[in-house]
Amino acid sequence: MSHYVTPNEFYGTDSQRINQAIATAVQQGSIVRIPRINQHVGPNQPENLWLLDEAILLPSNITVELHDCNIKLSDKCRDNFFRSANCGIGIAPIEPAHNIHIIGKGNPVLIGADHPRSTGDSGKTLGQRAFAGEPYGTDTGVEGQPQKGDWRNIGILMASVSHFSVQNITIIDSHCWALSFEYCSIGTLRDIRFSSKGRKTIDGKSVIMYNQDGIDLRQGCHDILIESISGETGDDMIALTAIFNTIRVAGGLGSTMISAGNEDPQDIHDVVIRNVRGRCEGGHHIVRLLNTGRSRMENILIDGVVDTTRPGQKRAAAAVKIGELKAYGGITPVGSTRNIVVNNVIASTRNAVAIGGSLADSIITNIIHDNAEGEPVHIASGPEYIRNVTISNAIKGSVEADQA
């Protein structure tokens, strides 16, 4: 019995062949290997391309190796690249899954569709005037198709998965968040590169692509390592967001989350983020921490964030943003965001580190802010929301560098 199963052993669409390979690998205890060459390509399809019409579903105990391959969403696809198989339309509750791994070998690339059916999150309505401010989608005005974005616009989506990893991949022109995790634990996200600019030229027109976050950890995520992340994103490059919801149903199409979002525990904790080199083309943040309502955010280490914005490029609001002043329900109680360490940040963003909400029992140190405007550490929320926070070695870079 071979240690590897490849989709070249099966027939059907590329999505069907990869899903068949996964089913066989799980049965045999093998690894799925998606090679560079697709031996059964469709008409006018390059042999080095795998074209997805639907999501690849990942059950427990599966490792998928991407061997220097190009995987692209087709114009028919309104779905993820990869999704944990325990979740989907109408699946409630979402049962726990475990041991799911996507491992890149060489330089595998995941690419958004030429003409996406839908883009943006669930707060955005598709529009014919995508070039003028509405999110692009060929499903605009199509009867029977949801007119808002939802979780299917996410590139890689996992929910309630423990012991997982995604390593060494590049994602280009994501339709919304590139990777999102809900109630996931004990995981590694490493060597992930992004190339999304918040816009895309389609049929000669520059259209808007909203909500192109890189990595999102949603509520219930814990014990996760995120390291060696690079490139550019249209929105936050890395966002940890625990935003409590009381009315959503798991598996519905009304949200960018596939979970109900009100399960316990809500907290995000014990996360390490290190070696991040990139920029936010949309002017948002490189790393963002946000918890609301009864959700807590604690035991977070952010070590090594380098803003790669060059002169003439749009600057992000902050390299690291903690909390929110008014939006998403406003400031959380003091102590709900705590034990945060931010270390070694070099940025020319508006502010290097911005504190917009409450923060307690935390350290912010070794910050270089290379921008004549703004501050190395900006506290927008006020001293009454800050308790036992040490800020040290936070300096302005040379003004001459800004003027060069």
Helices and strands as residue ranges (DSSP letters): E 4-5, G 7-9, H 14-28, E 31-34, E 49-52, E 56-58, E 62-67, E 70-73, E 82-84, E 97-105, E 109-111, G 130-132, G 151-153, E 156-159, E 161-172, E 179-182, E 185-195, E 199-202, E 205-208, E 215-217, E 222-233, E 238-242, E 268-280, E 285-291, E 297-307, E 318-322, G 327-329, E 337-347, E 351-355, E 359-369, E 377-379, G 383-385, E 386-396, H 399-403
